[in-house]
Amino acid sequence: MKSSNIKHSGFTLAKGKSLTGDDFYDVKNINNLTVAIVCDGVGGADEGAEAAKRTVQYLMNNLKKRPKTWSIEKSILTFIKSINEILYKESQINYERSELVTTLAMVVIEGNRLYGANVGDSRVYLQRENKLNQLSQDHAMEEAGYENVLTQAIGIDINVAPYYFENSVEREDKILLCSDGLYNVMSEENLRSGIALGAHALVKKASKVMEDDLPDDTTAIVLEILDACELENLKQQNLPIPETLKQGETIDGYTLIKPLVQNERTWLAHKKTKDYVVKFAPKEAIEDTVVLDLFVKEAWNAKRLKADFFPKAVIPKNRTQRYYVMQLFEGEDLQKYLSHKKLTIDGGVELGKNLLKMSQYLLKYDLVHGDIKPDNIMLQEDENENIAYKIIDFGSITEIFSNNTRAGTPSFLSPERFSGEAISESSEIFSVGVTLYLSLTGKYPYGEIEPFQNPLFKTAKKPSYYNKNIPDWLDSVILRAIAIEKEQRYEHYSEMSYELQYPQKVKPYFSKNSTFLERNPVLFYRIGFTIMTLLNFILLLWIGYNS
């Protein structure tokens, strides 16, 4: 679920007249996760406040760096056990007893799924349809008179057994995390009626009940689900995936005419009076949930990315199988176009502007295309040779800074991508630059690179070496875009876009290996002329002296 779909609030008050308390809380959006944590430093321990703060910060920092292969459950339980061991051992060394002790309540929301855990008596509630449900489980004694005695807490023992839970979340759900200072003062009815007002109102109401003299530190976080995550809803649809597809077959009114891709999962189809492109989930998605998730994300991106750069796409509401439908764009891909015709210089500049505008649009969604190349660029040319472009392949679109290091096509990957660096604006600019170089010269700047090859990048020739019509300023723009060293490349799309827009502002580009003559030929010859003049003058003096 996107962070924009979750509204959150948090508030804490110290007990009595104290200026500070032992509670600590935080809410953060980490990549595609929303994480909320409340810790209540155990009052009997001198270092409870420190333990609460450190536990929250440790869990937040480690969730930010968690291995991509780890499930959220494994991450939560592993990190809780790790901080428990750290605090326990430190206490034994420094105090010879458990002093760094705190309770914990935390939730992680990904899509429409809620993951949570608690240790001690800090709680997690979920309110749905005006009913308040406690999701956590108190680790406290049940005997009368001992209800506040904890059976578990972070840092109290070398081993800890968190209570772990999972649930789905729905639109208008509200999640409350709180320390015992809140629910010991507020009745369940007061919690239920007050949760909609947010954390600040809840804690202040508790303080008012106690005449502004709270008996314990009191903390609350309230998360409100504003809308359901469409991506998760799409994943959960129970739709079959056809193993084979045949010409003439009709699915939901779409009659399959011919496959457009060799794997026969993308078809030209006809419905009523129009032709469309229908793309089905790969056969592998029948057994492989990872492949299925990737296809669902592809379809979702295709549907939501509404811009002139892309063909229009829809996911039919009443579909009976796993597919999505795209507008048919009459034309050919740039790779085929270049096989029989060259782009003009103006056409190349326009192509570059379009690719950068598309990239800037995706950046608003924290996305990158991931596979910019002529094969993924469709074009139409009218009778006046005006060209309209469409960028295709929604399947390659991925989150910026993704570590999917082999995403894309080798000949268009920047050098750092081969060494495992994440996709970035800079690496996408490299792909744009290679596409322009190839489109205007018919050559790859660093040669054609085979899959799984680790190439050696040598200085590329100027594009004008192959196409004399390319002006010096455009040479510089393209060479800067495909610079081997990231430090010499454009860092942001806007920088390259600006220079394509204003050629007069472009400064000459020189690689690190370029000679002084290449960098400043006028100054080189001026210095050379001066030196020769001085030598001739000295020679004349010497001849005069010896004659």
C-alpha positions in Angstrom: 0.0 0.0 0.0 1.4 3.4 -0.9 2.2 5.7 2.0 -0.3 8.2 0.6 -3.1 5.7 1.3 -2.2 5.7 5.0 -2.8 8.6 7.4 -0.8 8.5 10.6 -0.5 10.4 13.9 1.5 9.9 17.0 1.7 11.5 20.4 3.2 10.9 23.9 2.9 12.5 27.3 5.1 11.9 30.4 3.5 10.8 33.6 2.5 13.3 36.3 4.6 16.5 36.2 7.6 14.9 34.5 9.1 16.6 31.6 10.3 13.5 29.9 9.2 9.9 30.0 10.3 6.4 29.2 8.2 5.8 26.1 9.5 6.2 22.6 7.7 5.8 19.2 8.2 6.3 15.5 6.4 5.9 12.2 8.3 5.7 8.9 7.7 4.9 5.3 10.5 2.5 4.2 10.5 1.7 0.5 7.0 0.1 0.0 6.5 -0.5 3.8 4.8 1.6 6.5 6.4 0.8 9.8 5.0 1.9 13.2 6.7 1.1 16.6 5.9 1.9 20.2 8.3 1.0 23.1 7.6 1.6 26.7 10.8 1.6 28.8 10.2 -0.6 31.9 9.8 1.8 34.8 11.7 -0.3 37.3 14.8 -0.2 35.1 17.0 2.9 35.3 17.8 2.6 31.6 14.3 1.9 30.3 14.0 5.2 28.3 17.4 4.4 26.6 16.2 0.8 25.8 13.0 2.1 24.3 14.7 4.6 22.1 17.4 2.2 20.9 14.9 -0.6 20.2 12.8 1.7 17.9 15.9 3.0 16.1 17.5 -0.4 15.7 14.3 -1.9 14.2 13.7 1.0 11.8 17.3 1.0 10.6 17.4 -2.7 10.0 14.1 -2.9 8.3 15.5 -0.3 5.9 18.5 -2.5 5.1 16.7 -5.9 5.3 17.8 -8.5 2.7 15.5 -8.6 -0.3 15.1 -12.4 0.0 13.9 -12.2 3.6 10.1 -12.3 4.3 8.7 -9.6 6.5 8.0 -12.2 9.2 11.6 -13.4 9.2 12.8 -9.8 9.3 10.6 -8.8 12.2 11.4 -11.8 14.4 15.2 -11.8 13.6 15.6 -8.1 14.3 13.6 -8.3 17.6 15.7 -11.2 18.8 18.9 -9.4 17.8 18.2 -6.1 19.7 17.0 -8.2 22.7 20.3 -10.0 22.8 22.3 -6.8 22.4 20.5 -5.0 25.2 20.6 -8.0 27.5 24.4 -8.6 27.1 25.1 -4.9 27.5 23.1 -4.8 30.7 25.0 -7.8 32.1 28.4 -6.2 31.3 27.6 -2.7 32.6 25.2 -3.4 35.5 25.4 -7.2 36.1 21.6 -7.2 35.9 18.9 -6.4 33.3 18.6 -2.6 33.1 18.1 -1.9 29.4 14.5 -3.2 29.4 11.5 -2.2 27.3 8.2 -3.4 26.0 7.5 -3.4 22.2 4.5 -3.2 19.9 5.1 -2.9 16.1 3.3 -3.2 12.8 4.5 -3.3 9.2 2.0 -2.7 6.4 2.8 -3.9 2.9 0.0 -3.5 0.3 -3.1 -4.8 2.0 -1.2 -7.0 4.4 -0.5 -6.1 8.1 2.4 -7.9 9.9 2.9 -7.3 13.6 4.6 -8.4 16.8 4.7 -7.5 20.5 6.8 -8.2 23.5 5.4 -7.2 26.9 2.1 -5.3 27.5 2.2 -2.6 24.8 -0.7 -3.3 22.5 -1.9 -3.3 18.9 -5.6 -2.8 18.1 -7.5 -2.9 14.8 -10.8 -1.2 14.5 -13.1 -2.3 11.6 -16.8 -1.4 11.2 -16.7 0.3 14.6 -15.5 -2.8 16.4 -12.2 -2.7 18.3 -10.1 -5.9 18.1 -6.9 -6.5 20.1 -4.3 -8.1 17.7 -1.4 -8.3 20.2 -1.2 -10.6 23.2 0.0 -9.3 26.6 3.0 -10.9 28.2 1.9 -10.4 31.8 0.9 -12.5 34.7 -2.8 -13.3 35.0 -3.1 -13.8 38.8 -5.1 -11.1 40.6 -2.9 -8.4 41.9 0.0 -9.3 39.6 -1.4 -8.0 36.3 1.4 -5.5 35.8 4.2 -8.1 36.3 5.7 -8.8 32.9 6.5 -12.3 31.8 8.5 -11.0 28.8 10.2 -7.8 27.7 13.0 -6.8 25.4 16.3 -7.0 27.2 15.1 -8.9 30.3 16.5 -12.3 29.3 18.9 -13.7 26.7 16.0 -15.3 24.9 12.7 -13.7 23.8 9.6 -15.1 22.2 7.7 -12.3 20.5 4.0 -12.7 19.8 3.7 -12.5 16.0 0.5 -11.9 14.0 -0.7 -11.2 10.5 -4.0 -9.7 9.1 -5.3 -8.1 6.0 -6.3 -4.4 6.1 -9.2 -2.8 4.4 -10.3 0.7 3.5 -11.3 2.7 6.6 -9.5 0.3 9.0 -7.8 2.1 11.9 -4.8 0.6 13.7 -3.9 1.7 17.2 -0.5 1.0 18.9 -0.2 2.2 22.5 1.7 1.7 25.7 -0.2 0.4 28.8 -0.4 4.0 30.1 -3.3 4.6 27.6 -5.5 1.5 27.9 -5.1 1.4 31.7 -6.7 4.8 31.9 -9.1 4.6 28.9 -12.0 2.0 28.7 -12.3 0.0 25.5 -15.4 2.0 24.7 -13.3 5.3 25.0 -10.6 3.8 22.8 -13.1 2.7 20.2 -14.9 6.1 20.1 -11.7 8.1 20.3 -9.5 6.4 17.7 -11.0 8.3 14.8 -9.8 11.5 16.3 -6.1 10.4 16.1 -3.3 9.8 18.6 -3.1 13.4 20.0 -6.8 13.4 20.9 -6.6 10.0 22.5 -3.6 10.8 24.7 -5.0 14.2 25.7 -8.4 12.6 26.5 -6.6 10.1 28.8 -4.8 13.0 30.5 -8.1 14.8 31.0 -9.6 11.7 32.6 -6.7 11.8 35.1 -7.0 15.5 35.6 -3.7 16.1 33.8 -1.9 13.9 36.2 -1.2 10.7 34.3 0.0 7.8 36.5 2.2 6.4 33.7 3.9 7.6 30.5 1.2 7.4 27.8 1.9 6.9 24.0 -0.3 6.2 21.0 0.1 5.8 17.2 -3.0 5.7 15.0 -2.8 4.5 11.4 -5.9 5.1 9.2 -6.3 3.2 5.9 -7.7 5.7 3.5 -7.9 3.4 0.5 -7.3 -0.2 -0.5 -4.2 -1.0 -2.5 -5.3 -1.8 -6.0 -2.2 -3.8 -6.7 -2.9 -6.2 -3.8 -6.5 -6.5 -4.9 -5.4 -7.5 -8.4 -3.0 -10.1 -6.9 -5.8 -11.7 -4.9 -8.2 -12.2 -7.9 -8.6 -15.9 -8.5 -8.2 -15.9 -12.3 -7.0 -18.8 -14.5 -4.0 -18.5 -16.8 -4.4 -20.3 -20.1 -1.5 -22.7 -20.9 -2.1 -22.4 -24.7 -3.8 -19.8 -26.9 -5.0 -20.4 -30.4 -5.8 -18.3 -33.4 -9.5 -17.6 -33.7 -10.1 -18.3 -30.0 -12.5 -15.7 -28.3 -11.9 -14.7 -24.7 -14.3 -12.2 -23.1 -15.2 -10.9 -26.6 -11.6 -10.5 -27.8 -11.0 -12.7 -30.9 -7.3 -13.7 -31.2 -6.0 -12.9 -34.7 -2.2 -13.6 -34.5 0.6 -13.7 -31.9 2.8 -10.6 -31.9 5.6 -12.1 -29.8 7.4 -15.4 -30.3 6.2 -16.8 -26.9 2.6 -16.4 -28.1 1.5 -14.6 -24.9 0.9 -11.2 -26.7 -1.8 -11.2 -29.4 -3.4 -8.9 -31.9 -7.1 -9.3 -31.1 -10.4 -7.9 -32.5 -13.4 -6.9 -30.5 -16.5 -5.3 -32.1 -15.0 -2.8 -34.6 -11.5 -2.3 -33.2 -8.2 -4.1 -33.0 -6.3 -4.3 -29.7 -3.2 -5.9 -28.2 -4.0 -8.4 -25.5 -1.2 -9.6 -23.2 -1.6 -12.8 -21.1 0.3 -13.8 -18.0 3.3 -16.1 -18.8 2.6 -19.9 -18.5 5.3 -20.0 -15.7 3.0 -17.8 -13.6 0.7 -20.8 -13.1 3.2 -22.4 -10.7 5.5 -19.5 -9.9 4.0 -16.8 -7.6 7.0 -14.5 -8.2 6.3 -14.5 -12.0 2.6 -14.0 -11.3 3.4 -11.0 -9.0 5.6 -9.5 -11.7 2.9 -9.8 -14.3 0.3 -8.3 -12.0 2.6 -5.3 -11.3 3.2 -5.0 -15.0 -0.6 -4.9 -15.7 -1.1 -2.4 -12.9 1.6 -0.1 -14.1 0.2 -0.3 -17.7 -3.2 0.7 -16.4 -2.1 3.6 -14.1 0.6 5.2 -16.2 -1.6 7.4 -18.3 0.6 9.6 -20.5 1.1 10.2 -24.2 4.5 8.4 -24.0 2.7 5.0 -23.5 -0.1 3.1 -25.3 -3.4 3.3 -23.4 -4.0 0.1 -21.4 -6.9 -1.3 -19.4 -7.6 -4.2 -17.1 -11.2 -5.3 -18.0 -13.4 -5.5 -14.8 -15.2 -8.7 -15.8 -12.3 -10.6 -17.3 -12.3 -14.3 -16.9 -8.6 -14.9 -17.3 -5.3 -13.2 -16.4 -4.6 -10.6 -19.1 -4.7 -6.9 -19.8 -5.5 -5.0 -23.0 -3.5 -2.2 -24.8 -4.3 0.2 -27.5 -3.0 -0.9 -30.9 -0.4 1.6 -32.1 0.0 1.4 -35.9 3.6 1.7 -36.7 6.9 -0.1 -36.3 9.6 -0.2 -33.7 12.6 2.0 -34.0 15.0 -0.9 -34.6 13.1 -2.0 -37.7 12.7 1.6 -38.8 16.5 2.1 -38.7 17.0 -1.0 -40.8 15.7 0.9 -43.9 15.9 4.6 -42.9 18.0 7.0 -40.8 16.8 9.4 -38.2 17.4 13.1 -39.0 19.3 15.2 -36.5 16.1 16.9 -35.5 14.4 13.5 -35.3 17.1 12.3 -32.9 16.9 15.4 -30.7 13.1 14.9 -30.6 13.6 11.3 -29.6 15.9 12.2 -26.8 13.4 14.8 -25.5 10.6 12.3 -25.5 12.7 9.6 -23.7 13.7 12.1 -21.0 10.1 13.4 -20.6 8.9 9.8 -20.2 11.7 9.1 -17.6 10.8 12.3 -15.7 7.1 11.2 -15.7 8.0 7.8 -14.3 10.2 9.4 -11.6 7.0 10.9 -10.1 6.0 7.3 -9.2 9.6 6.4 -8.1 9.9 4.2 -11.2 12.3 3.8 -14.1 11.7 2.1 -17.5 14.6 -0.2 -17.0 15.0 -1.2 -20.7 15.3 1.8 -22.9 16.3 0.7 -26.4 15.1 1.0 -30.0 13.1 -2.3 -29.9 11.0 -0.7 -27.1 10.2 2.5 -29.0 7.3 2.5 -31.5 7.0 5.2 -34.0 4.6 6.5 -36.6 5.7 8.8 -39.5 3.2 10.9 -41.3 3.4 12.1 -44.9 5.4 15.2 -43.8 7.9 12.9 -42.1 6.8 14.1 -38.6 7.3 11.2 -36.1 5.2 10.3 -33.1 6.8 8.0 -30.5 5.3 5.5 -28.0 7.4 3.7 -25.4 6.4 0.1 -24.8 7.3 -2.9 -22.5 5.6 -2.2 -19.2 7.2 -5.5 -18.0 10.6 -3.8 -17.6 9.4 -0.9 -15.5 10.8 -1.2 -12.0 11.4 0.9 -8.8 14.3 3.4 -9.0 17.3 2.2 -7.0 16.2 -1.4 -7.5 19.1 -3.8 -7.3 17.9 -6.0 -10.1 21.3 -5.6 -11.7 20.7 -7.5 -15.0 17.4 -5.8 -15.8 17.6 -4.3 -19.2 19.6 -5.2 -22.3 23.4 -5.5 -22.0 24.4 -3.2 -24.8 22.4 -0.4 -23.2 23.5 -0.9 -19.6 25.8 1.6 -17.9 29.2 0.2 -16.7 28.2 0.5 -13.0 25.2 -1.8 -13.6 27.6 -4.6 -14.5 29.2 -4.3 -11.0 25.9 -4.6 -9.2 24.9 -0.9 -8.6 21.2 -0.1 -8.5 19.2 1.5 -11.3 19.2 5.3 -11.1 18.6 8.4 -13.2 22.2 8.3 -14.2 22.1 4.7 -15.5 18.8 5.4 -17.4 20.4 8.5 -19.0 23.2 6.2 -20.2 20.6 4.0 -21.9 19.0 7.1 -23.5 22.5 8.2 -24.7 23.3 4.7 -26.3 19.9 4.7 -28.0 20.6 8.2 -29.5 24.1 7.2 -30.5 22.8 4.0 -32.2 19.8 5.8 -33.8 22.0 8.5 -35.4 25.1 6.4 -36.4 24.0 2.8 -36.7 26.8 1.9 -34.3 27.0 0.9 -30.6 29.3 3.3 -28.8 31.0 0.4 -26.9 30.2 -2.4 -29.3 27.4 -4.9 -29.0 27.5 -6.7 -25.6 26.3 -10.3 -25.2 24.2 -11.4 -22.2 26.3 -12.4 -19.1 29.4 -10.7 -20.6 31.4 -8.4 -18.4 32.6 -5.9 -21.0 35.6 -3.6 -20.9 34.5 0.0 -21.7 36.9 1.9 -23.9 36.6 5.6 -25.0 33.8 5.9 -27.6 34.3 7.7 -30.8 32.4 10.9 -31.3 29.0 10.2 -33.0 30.0 12.7 -35.7 32.8 10.3 -36.7 30.1 8.1 -38.2 27.6 10.8 -39.1 29.1 14.1 -40.3 25.7 15.9 -39.9 25.8 15.7 -36.1 26.8 19.1 -34.7 29.4 19.6 -32.1 26.9 20.4 -29.4 25.0 17.2 -29.9 28.3 15.2 -29.9 28.9 16.6 -26.5 25.4 15.9 -25.2 25.5 12.2 -26.3 29.1 11.7 -25.1 28.2 13.1 -21.7 25.2 10.9 -21.5 27.3 7.7 -22.2 30.3 8.7 -20.1 32.0 5.7 -18.6 32.6 7.5 -15.3 29.4 8.4 -13.5 31.0 11.6 -12.3 31.2 12.8 -15.9 27.7 11.8 -16.8 24.5 13.8 -16.4 23.1 13.1 -12.9 19.5 14.1 -13.5 17.1 13.9 -16.5 16.5 17.6 -16.3 20.2 18.4 -17.0 20.3 16.5 -20.3 16.8 17.7 -21.2 17.9 21.4 -20.7 20.9 21.0 -23.0 18.8 19.3 -25.7 16.5 22.3 -25.4 19.2 25.0 -25.5 22.1 23.9 -27.7 23.8 27.3 -27.3 24.3 26.5 -23.6 26.1 23.2 -24.2 29.8 23.1 -23.1 32.2 20.9 -25.0 32.6 17.4 -23.5 36.0 15.8 -23.0 36.6 12.4 -21.5 39.2 12.0 -18.8 41.7 10.5 -21.3 41.4 13.3 -23.8 44.6 15.2 -24.6 45.3 18.9 -24.0 45.1 19.4 -27.8 41.6 17.9 -27.9 40.4 19.9 -24.9 41.7 23.3 -26.1 43.2 23.3 -29.6 43.3 27.1 -29.9 45.3 27.5 -26.6 47.5 24.5 -27.7 48.5 26.2 -30.9 48.8 29.6 -29.3 51.2 28.2 -26.8 53.0 26.3 -29.5 53.3 29.5 -31.6 54.6 31.5 -28.6 57.2 28.8 -27.8 58.4 28.7 -31.5 58.6 32.5 -31.6 60.7 32.5 -28.5 63.0 29.7 -29.8 63.4 31.6 -33.1 64.3 34.8 -31.2 66.8 33.0 -29.1 68.3 31.3 -32.2 68.7 34.7 -33.9 70.4 36.1 -30.8 72.7 33.2 -30.7 73.6 33.5 -34.4 74.2 37.3 -34.0 76.4 36.7 -31.0 78.5 34.1 -32.8 78.8 36.0 -36.1 
